[in-house]
Amino acid sequence: FDELFDALAQKKLGAISCPIGVLNVNGFFDPLLELLKNSMEVGFSSGKAFSLLQSGRTPTELFENFINDKGV
């Protein structure tokens, strides 16, 4: 998780430009994605970092999200 959040911070700062995503096999990252969504909804964090993260339940879905830039 440390590397994921570090990558999101670096992308938010413009230090990296590559896409960031998680392959959410069997919903493994669902609790993390809900935590991020909830922290944004209650005003603890901005939607900026959340919008930088892509997810998909299959490699095809994840890559399609990168192409379409649909977010989580």
Summary of the structure (lengths in Angstrom):
residues: 72
radius of gyration: 11.8
end to end distance: 16.5
largest distance: 32.4
contacts: 172
relative contact order: 0.19
helix: 60%
strand: 11%
